[in-house]
Amino acid sequence: MTRPDLSSSDRELLRQLRRLGGATVRELCESCDVTATAIRQRLVRLESAGLVEKTVSRHGRGRPRHCFTLTSSGIQELGENYAELAQFLWDQLRRIDDLEVRGVLIDRLRTAMAERYGSEVDGETLQDRVQQLEAVLARRGADVEVDVRDVPSGELPILRENNCPYHRLATEDRSICELEQSVFAAVLDARVELTTCCLDGHHCCEFEVTERSGA
């Protein structure tokens, strides 16, 4: 699922709604110290993204009261920050002294990732599968694109990550790059080679994809 592209002001509004447990436009204006027009514009965006919902309540014969609250997706959006947890888990995995145990765990991680991505990749041609993998990664928030490179045998698909999704982990242990490469190879049923890497000073990571021998 693609994560919504939220501005800092959108996130601040979500945080205020979380603290208040729900609020009207007027209450949000006072809490955020911005105009009602700005609050309404943000609420429209957040409702469209499924992060905020509006409820209507009546008290006596007066005008109905419109209250905005976070949806379960909105609550999850505020709490989804797995970078630090991923760093801790990867560090602990690397510190396992028993090489066999460590290898088994990494293999399980590789298999789980390949199964998750591969469930949406089933194209008949290699180019189709690379395009499908690009779409899968993009839906998960990756800045990725597919290009081609001319080689004597024809066109070589290139999967390009404009931002490394594991940069913090990779700066301490480049084996995460090898893991990602092997996951892509399993998903695409192809040979995958990391030819350009952000860790080497390049502005992107590029994976060259070729058919397996005998394919």
N, C-alpha and C positions, 0 to 999 in steps of 0.2 A: 504494500500500500504506500502511495506517495505521501510524504509528509508535507503539510501546508507550508508555504513560504511566508513566514510571519515577520513583521517588522518589530523593532524593540518596543514601540508604542503598543502594538497588538499584544505582545507578551506581558507588558505592564498591566494592561487592562485585564488579561486573564488572571494575573496574580491578585489584582484588587478584588475581582469577583470571588476568587478562592478565599481570600481573607474575610470578605464580607458575608460569604455564604449565599450570595445572590444580592442583586441591587437594581434599583431603577436608574433611568438615565440621569435624573437629578442627583441621586446619591453618588453615581460614578463621576459626575462633573465635579462634585465637591471633593471626592477622594483623589481624583487624578489632576484636579485643577486645570481642566481644559473645557472648551465650549461644548454645548449640547450637540452641535452639528458634527464636531470631530468625534464625539463619543458614538453617535448614531452611525457614522460612516464605518467606524471600526467594528461595531456590533454587526453590521450587515456583512462585512467580510468574514467575521468569525462564525456567524450563523451559517453562511454559505459553506464554510469549511467543516461544519458539523461539530464545532467546538463549544458553541454557546446555543442555548435554547431560551425561548421566551415563554413565560407563563402569564396568564391573565387572571386576576382575582378581583372580586367585587366586595366592597364593604358598604353596606347600606345602599342608598340610592345615588351615591356619588359616581363619578367617572371611574371606569375600571383601572386597576393598577397593573402596569406592565413591569414585570420583574424578570431580570436576566440571570441565568445560572449557568454554570459549566456543565457540559455533558460529560459522560465517562471518557470520551476521547479528549476533551479539553483538560480534564484532570490528568490523564495520561501524558498529554503533551507537555505539561509543566514538569512532570516527574521523570521524563525519559532522558536520562543522561548516563549512558552506560560506559563512557570512555574510561572513567577511573576504575570501575569494576573490571572491565576488560583488561586493563593494565595489571591489576592485582592478580587476576586469574592466569594471565599469560606468564607473569613473573613466577608464580608458584609452579606452573607446569614446567618451566625451564629448570627449576631447582630440584625436580625429582631426580634422585641419584640413579635409580634403577632405569637403565636405558631401555630395557624391554617394556617396562610399565609406561614410561614416557612415550615410547613409540606407539603403543597400543592406544593411548589417549589421543595422540595427535591424529592417528588413523581414523579414530571414531569422529573426531572433530571434522576432518576432511570429508568423510563420508556423509555426515549430517549436513554440511554446507552444500556439498554436491547434490544431495537429494533435494534440498530446499530449492536451489536454483534450477536444477535439472528438471523438476516437475513441470516447468513452463518452457522447456527447450526441447523441441522434437522435430525440427526442420529436416527435410530430406537432404538438402545440400549444406555444405559447410558454411557458405555465406549466409544462408537462412538461419542457421543455428547461432552464428555470431551476432546477427541482428536481433535475434530473440533474447540472447544473453544481455545485450546492450539494454533492451527494454526492461528486462528483469532488474538489472542493477539501477537503472534510472528511477524505476518505481520505488526503490529503496533509498533514494536520495543521493545516489552517486552522480557525479558530473562526468559522464562517460560518452564516448562517441566511437563510431566505426569508420575507418578509412581503408583505403586500399593502396598497395605499393606495387608498382610494375616490376616484375622479375622475369627472367628468360622463359619460365614455364607458364607465365600468365599473370594474373592479379593475385596478390597476397593480402588476405584480410588482416587488418591491424585493429586491435581493440585498445583504445586510448583512454586512460583515466587522467583527467585534467587535475584532479586533486586526489592524493593518496588517501584511501579510506582508513589506513592503519598507520598513518605517519608517526604518531607518538610511539606505538609499539615497535615499528620498524627501525626507528633511530637507535633503539637499544638492542634489537635483535632482528637481523635481516632474514631470519628463517621464516618470519611471517610472510615475506614476499614469496618464498618458495612454496609455502602452504597455499597462498592465493593462486599461484601459477598452476599448481597441481589440481586445485579445485576446478579452475577453468578448463584444464585438459580433460578432466573426467566429465564435466558437463557437456563439452563440445565434442567429445570422442575424437580428439585431435591432438597433434603435437603443439604445445604452446611454449613460447620462449619469451622471457622478459628481456627485451633488447634496450630499453631506455627506462631509467629509474630516477624518481625525484631525489633519492638519497645521494645520487651522483651529481647533483646540481642541475639536472634537467627540469624543465617546467612541467613535465608530465611523465606518466609511466606508460610505456607502450608494450603490448604483447603481440608478437607475430604468431599467426595461427596457420598451420599447414596440416594437410591430411596425414594420417598415420601411414606408415609404410604398408603397402599391400591393400590399402583401402580402395 
